[in-house]
């Protein structure tokens, strides 16, 4: 069978990934109040890119191959995550108390099963309170939500294809994906409003699959909308370019001021930030203009290309190589932590992730 047509690479999206992971790292280092919102940028990007890939494949083959899709995701995500778990769990033999080992065992099993967000909710681990006694795996909650999306969404899209075929209709897939995505976005937002209680720790809504899937589905909706408008080689309309820079300004304010326990975050703040990221993607997909050029800056693109590894490794290193264990203080401690994060990330990317992703370990391309 012929391979499905490929989605054209867009360097500005790598740059956006780079900003997202730098925001998360700066937040965890204590230098950016709302840097955790970089995770929402990852969510919107994932929804956009994955849905675009599915639509491109359907356009080229008339169907969606679940096996091929899941194989690609496994090759992309599992090698680095497996190495991380080996290192973190192995190092626990050197530093963990009995209670810490018990907690880490649960965190590791939840990470392997991609249910870390559900596990944290089930054991009532207040997400923001966890920073007082952090687990080196607590950041894997976002990976769990994305993997849950990767498991379910292709099945849903394939279901839309099958339903259309049974009805004897040949309507384009994108409008149906767009409609379903927007329904999901609305449902996620309503669930956030219903379940959020400002008097309680917001763990359930911050980590919940339903309440956080709105950002991913927003990206999916954008992909479906863009699929019907293949005008990415012409400049974006002036109003859209202006909206893109306005979105940058809104995100800059949110990332520098919006605390994770602020009720505004759950009363529309997350939704607005997701819309801003989607607007930026809508602008840069045209491959023209100042915003596209800014996000295509080579250092940002380089960071974006290894953003998955940087996200995986920085937090365990921050937790395990702390002041108590190293005897170092900031800024020297932070420099050491960041240097080790970059070194491990690049080594993993070069000698583990890329060979497996492209099939070179087996002597042939994937």
N, C-alpha and C positions, 0 to 999 in steps of 0.2 A: 504494500500500500504506500502511496506517495505520502511524504511528510506534509502536514498542514502548513500553509504559508505562515511566515514568521512575523511577529509584531516588530516594527521598526524601533530600534533603540533610540532613546531620547536622553541625552546627557543631562539636560536640566532636571530631570526627575532624579537622577543620581545625586545631583547637587542638593535637591530638596531632601533626599534621604540623609545626606551629609549634615545638613543643618539640624534635622530631626535628632540624629544620634548625638550630635554635639550638645544640643539642648538638654537631652536626658543626662548626659555625663556631667554637664555643668550643674544640673539640679542635684544630682547625687553627691557632687563635690561641695555643695552648699553655696554655690555662686549664682544661681538663677532660680528665683522663686517659682516660676511657672514652667520650668524646663521639662517637667514631666509631660507637658502637652505635646512634646515631640512624638510620644507614643501614638497620639491621635493622628498625627501626620502619617506615621507608618500605616495606620489602619486605613486611612483614605487611599493612600498610594496602593496598598495591597488590593483593596477592592477594585480600584481602577485597572491595575495591571492584570490581575487574574481574570477579571471579566472580559477585558480586551482580548486576552489570549484565547478564552473560550469562544468569543464571537468570531475571531479570526479563524480559528479551527473549524467552526461550523460553516463559515462562509466558503472555506476551501474544500471541505469534505462532506458537508451535509449532516454531520453528526458531531458528537463530542466523545472522545475516547477517555473514559474514566481511568483506565489502567495507565495510559500514557501520562495523563495529567498527574496522577498520584506518584508515579515513578519519578517524574521530574521534581516534584516537591520533596520527595524523600531524599533524592540525591543532593538537593540543594540544602536541606535543613538538618538532616540527621547526623552527618559526620561530625560537624562542629559541636552540635549539642551532645553527642555521645562522648566526645573528648572532654568537654566541660564537666560532664557528670563523673567521669572517671577521675579527673583531677580533683574536683571538689570533694567527692566522697572519699577518695584516697587520702587527701590531706586531712580529713576529719579524724583520721587515726592519730594524728599528731596533736590536735588542738581541742577536740570536742570533749565536753563532759558527757556523762551518761544521758542527761536531759537534752543536751544539744544534739547528741547523736540520734536520739529518738525522734526529735523534731526534724532533723535533716533527712532521716530515713523516709519519713512521710512526705517531705518536700520532694525528695528525689523520685519516689514512686509516682507522685502526682505529675512531676515534670515529664517522666518517661511516657506516661499515658496521656499527656497533653490535657490534663484537667487541673492544672495548678490553681487556676482561678476558682474553680468549684471547691477545691480542697481548702483553700484559704477561707472561703465563706463558711464551709461546713464546720471547720474547727474554730470558727469565730476569731480568726486572726485579724484584728483591726488593721487595715492596710497602712494607714498613716501612723498608727501606734507602733507598728513593727519596726520603724526606724530607730526606736529606742533600744531594741535588741534584735537586730536584723539577721535574717537567714541569707546565706550566700546565693540562694536560689529563688528568693522572693520575686525577682524581676521576671521570672518565666511565666507569670500570669498572662502577660500580653501575647507571648508565643502560643499559649494554650488557646486563646480566643481566635487567633489567626488560623491555627491548625484546625480548629472546629469549623471555621468557615471553609477551609480548603476541603474538608471532608464532605460537607453538606451542600455547598453552593454548586459545584459541578453536577451533582445529582439533580438538584432543582432545575438547573439550566437544561440538562438532558431531558428531564421530565417535560419541560415546555416544548422541546423538539418533538418528543414522542406524541404528546397530545395534539400538536398541530398536524402531524403526519396521519394520525388516526382520524382526524376530522376531515382529511382530504384537502386541507388548505396549505397554501405555500406562502403564507404571510412571512415577512421578515422576522427574525428572532429578536432583534434589538428592541423594538417597541414593547414586546411582551416582557423582556428583561427589565426595561426601564420602568414599566408600570409596577411590576412586582417589587423592584428595589425601592421605589418611592413608598409603597405600602409598608415595607419593612422599616424604612427610615422613620415614618410616622409612628408606627407601632413601638419602635424602640424609644422614641422621644416620650410618648405617652407613658410607657412603663417607667421611665426615669422619673417623671413627675408624680406618678402614683406611689412608687416605692421609696422615694427619697423622703427621709425624715430629718429635718435639721437638728433635732434633739438627739439623734443617734449617730454613731460612727458610720460614715457613708460607704462601708466596705461592700455591701450587697450591690449597690448601684455602680460603684466605681469598678468592681471586678466582674460584675455579672455579664454573661454572654449576651443576654437579651438587651440590656441597657447600653452596652458598649458596641454592639454590632451595628448601630445606626451609622457610625462613621465609616465602617467598611462598606455597608450597603450604599452609602452616599457616593463612595468611589465607584461602586458598581453601576449606579444610576448614571454617573458622569460618563463612564465607558460606553454604556448603551446609547446615551445621547450623542456622544462623539462619533459613534459608529455610523450614524445616519448623516453625519456632516463631515465627509472626508476632505476637509479644507485646510489640512495642517501645513500645507506649503505656501499659504498666503498669510499675510499679517493679520493678527486679530483685530477686530473692530476697535475703534478708539475707545468706546465706552467700556469694552471688556479689558483693555489694557489699563485704563484708569481704575477699574474695579480690582484688578490684580494688585496694583500698588496700594490701594486702600486696604485690601486684605492683608498685605504685608504689615501695614501700620497697626491694624487691629491685633494681629498675632504678636507683634512686638510689645504692645501694651499688656496683652494677656500673659505672655511668657515672662514678663518682668514683674508682674504685680499679683497674679491670680493664685492665691494659696489653695492647696488641694482640699482643704476643709471649707472653703468659702461657699456658702449656699448659692451664690451667683453661678458657680461652676455647674451645678446640677439643675439650675432653673433656666437653662438655655445657654450657658457659657460654653459647654462642650459642643453643643450643636452649632453655635456661631463659629467656633474655631474650626470645626469640621468643614463648614461651608467656605470658610476662608481658604483652607487648604485646597478644596475642590476648585475654587475660583482660580487659584494660582496654577493648578494643573491645566485648567481650561485655557489659560493664557499661553503657557509655555508649550503646549502641544502644537501651537502654530509655528514654532521654531523661528520666530522673529521677535524683535523688540528688546528693550532694555532689561526687562525682567528675565527673559530667556537667557540673555547674555550673562546677567549676574549669576544665575543659578548654574550656568555652564562653566563657571570659573574652575579651572583645572584642579586646584587644591580641594575645592568642595566636592567635585566629581570623584576624585580619588578617595576621599573619606567615605562618600556614599557607596562606592563599590565594595568596601569592606565594612559597611555599617552593621551588618548582621553579626559579624565577629566582634566588633567593638561593643555592641550592645550585650552580647553574651558574656564577654570576659571582664568588662570594666567593673561591674558590681561585685562579683566574687572577690576580685582583687582588692577593691576598696574595703570589703568586709574583713577579709583574711589578713591583709597586710595593713593593719591599723597601727595607731600610735603605740598601743600597749605591747604588741608583738614585735614591732620593729625598733622602738625607741626613737623614731624619727618624728618630726613635727612639720606642719606645713610652713613654707611651701615646698620644702625638700621632699616630704613624704608624698605630696601630690605628684611631684615630678617623677618620683620613682614608680608610683602606681600607674601613671599614664604611660611611662616608658615601657613598663612590663606589659600593659594592656596592648599597646601597639605592637610590640615584639611578638607576643603570642598570636595576636590576630593575623599579622602578616605571615607568620610561619604556618599557621593553620590554613590560611587562604591559599598559600602557594603550594604546600606539600600534601594537604589533605583534601580540602574542599574542592578545589579546581580539578585535580586529577579524577576524583570520584564523579564530580558533576559532569565532566566531559568524557568519562569512560576510559581515560588513559591508563588507569590501573589494570584494566583488562586488555590493553593493547589495541583497542578500537574505539572510535567515537561513539558517544551515546546517541 
